[in-house]
């Protein structure tokens, strides 16, 4: 099982995926806050963005993924989540090996 802490580089790259695919906020301090918490072993992090108030990053130890509350899902949000999760899976596998 993988370490729940992300490295600074992993956290920064994961947040870039969330910004690009899920519209995570990228204003001053938002990325730094994510990196701070991710490098200390978070299990989930609410980034909101285009996924609404329930937009979250999950660190499931064997993979990283994004999602939102089921009641907030739309076709657009599901497509964003699918693209983000594909990018996060690729990043995870490149960084830590296939889960």
N, C-alpha and C positions, 0 to 999 in steps of 0.2 A: 504494500500500500504506500502511496506517495505521501511525502511531507505536506501537511496542510498549508505551510507557508510558501508563498511565491517569492521568487527573487525579485529584486527591483526591476530588472529587465523583463521578467515574465509579466509582472503586474502592469508595467507600462505598455507592453505589447497587447495584453488582454484588454486593457482600457481602450487602446486604439481600436480594437475590434468592436467594442461596445459603442464607441463614438461613430465609427463608420457604418455599422450595420443597424444599430438600435437607437441612434440619435442621443446617446448619453451626453449629458452636459459637459462641455469642454471649456468652461469659463475658469478664470483664475482660482486655483485651489481645488477644483473638483478632481482633477487627475491626481494631484498630490495627496489628497485625502484617501483616494482609493489605494494608491501605492502604499501609503502608510499602513492602512489596515490589512491589506493583502500580505504584506511582508511580515505581519505579526500573527498570521494564521486564521484569517476569517473563514467562516463557512458560507455566509451569504452577505451580500452588500446591495443595498437599494441605491440604484443610480438613476432611476426614473427615465428621463428623456422621452423618446418617441413611444415608449411602451407604457407611458402613464406612471402614476404613483407607485404601481406595483412592479415596475421594471427592476429586475434583480439579476445579479451575478451570483452563481452558486459554485462553490468549490467542494465538489463531492469526493475529494481525495483521489479518485481514479479518473476524474475528468473535470473540465470546467464547462459551464454552460450558462446561458442567459434564459430568462423566462419572464412572464408576467402573470398576474392573477388570472385564473380561468375566465372569470366574468368580464375581464377587460380585453380578451382576445378578439381580434378582428382578422380578416384575411391579410391585410397589410402587416399587422403586428406578427402574425404567425410566419409570414414570409421573412420578415426581418429577423425573427428569432432563429429560423432555420438557417439563414445565411450566417448569422453570428455564430451559431453553434458549430457549423461546418468550419468556420475560420478558427474558432477556439479549439476545436478538436485537432486541427492541423497544428496549431501552435503548441498544444499540449504534447502531441506525439513528437514534434521536432525537439521540444525542450526536455521531455521526460521519458520518451519512448512510448510505444503503443500501450494503451490501457487494457 
